[in-house]
Amino acid sequence: RMEDLLRAVAARKAASLPFQSVLQQVLAVAQKADGAASAGKHTLESVALCVAALCEGATDDESRGTVEEFMRGVSSADQSTQLLSLYCLGQIGRQTDLAHHKPALLPALTATFDSPSEEVRTAGAFALGAIASGNVSAYLPEIVSRVGDAGHAAQHYLLLQALKE
């Protein structure tokens, strides 16, 4: 599988294939192609799986830096950047414990629930749920608590979507 190959490449720390170079090549797949408005959901999901595999084989510093870059991308004004960041964070969090990022990550993810874009709101719910599945004890109580406190039906629905992940 492609993820296994990328995990092995990152773990080998080959000088001819540095982590950042491979990461940028994988992310380039999700870039706008031939004037398309943005990459499709399936493309973003596939790229995110590959990014997560790379991070799993990377050093702690490489992985942490990548997560922090995607966290900044969540609040980007560019919707394509937001979507890519959300899908990548979700897949990374599904495989790697992101509890130490929780103080900044949780508010950033729940802020996406107020986005005017349905795609961003849905990707935010996916990311939150996937990250919660990577560390149930750190995130599940927060999600359940917020379900009860959800201000309106749309946020309630998105939190339930996150639980579904």
N, C-alpha and C positions, 0 to 999 in steps of 0.2 A: 504494500500500500504506500501511497505517496507520503502519508504522515510518518510512517516508519522510516522511510528514506530521509526525510527532513530532520527527524529526531536524531538519527544516526549522524547525519552531516553536522548538525550543531554540536553533538556530543564529542565528535572527533577533534574539533577545534583546528581543522586544517587551515594552514596559512593561505592556501590557494582559494579557500572558500570561507572567508570570514563571516561571522554571524550577521553583521549589519548588511553586508553585500547580498547575502542570500535572502535576508528579510526584505530588502528593498526590491529584489527581483520578484519575490512572491507578491508583495503589495502592488507592484506595477500591473499585475493582472487585473486588479480591481479598479485601476484608473480608467477614466473616461476614454473610450475607444471610438475612433472615427466619428466624433461629434455626438456620440450618444449622450443623453442627459446624465445617466449614471449607470453603474454596474447593477445588474439584476440581483435579486435576493439570493438566488442559488449560487451565483458567482461569489457574492459576499460571504455566504456560509462556507463555501469550499475554501476560499482564501483564509477565512478565520480558522478553520480546522488546521490548515497548513501552518499558520502563524503560531497557533497553540502548540503544535508539535515541535516547531523550532524552539519556542520558549522552554518547553519541557526539557530539551536537550542542552539548552544554553546555560551559561554560568548564572549565578544569582544576580550579579550586577547587570548582565545583559537582559535578563528577564525583567528585573525591576525597572530598568530604564525604558523598556518597551511598554510595560504596563503604564508607566507614568506618562509616556507619550500618547498612548491611547486615551488615558484619562483626560488629558488636555483636549484631545480631539472630540470628546463627548460634548464639550461646550462650544465647539467651532460654529461659526456662522454658515459654513458650507455643509449642506445636508449630506453630501456624499462622504465627507470626512466623518461626520457624526455617525452615519450608518456603519461604515467600515470599523470605526472605533468601538461601537457598541457590540457588533458581532464578534470582533476579536477579543474584547474583554470577556464576553460571555464564554467563549470557547476556552480561553486561557484559564478563567476562573473555574470552569467545570473540571479541569485537569490539575490545577495548581491552587493551593489555598491562598486566597487574597485577603484574608482577615486583617492583616496589618495595613491594608489600604482602606479598610472600612470607613474610618472617619471622613475621608474625602470622597470615597467612591459611592457610598450609599446616597448622600445628598445629590451627587451629580447624576446618578441613575434615576432617582425619583423625580428630579427636575425635568427629565425628558418627558414625563407624563403630561406636562403642560405645553408641550410643543404643538404648534399648529399642524404639524405633519403627522398623519396616521402612521406612516412608515417608521418615523423616529420613535413615536410612542410605543409601537409594537416591538421594535428592536430594543428599546429600553427595558420593557417587560421581559423579553427573552434574556437579555444580559443579566438582569437582576436574578431571575430564576436559575439560570445556568451557574452563576457565581455562587448562589445559595446552595446548589447541589454539590459544589466543591467544598463547602464548609457549612454544613447544616446548622451546627450549634451556634455559629456566629451570625448567620443571616436569617434563618427561619423565624426565630422569635420576633425579629424586627418586622418582617413581612406580615406575619400573623397579627401583630399589634397594629400595624398600619391599615390592615384590612378593616379592622373594627373602627378605626379613626378616619377612614377615607372620607374626604369632604364631599365628594359627589360621585355619582354612579360611574363616570368614566375612570376615575382613579381606582375605584373599587374593582372594576372589571380588569384593569391592567395589573393590579396586585394579585388578583386571582389567576391571571395568565402567568404571572411570575411563579406562583405556587405550582402551576401545572408543569413547569419545566422540571 
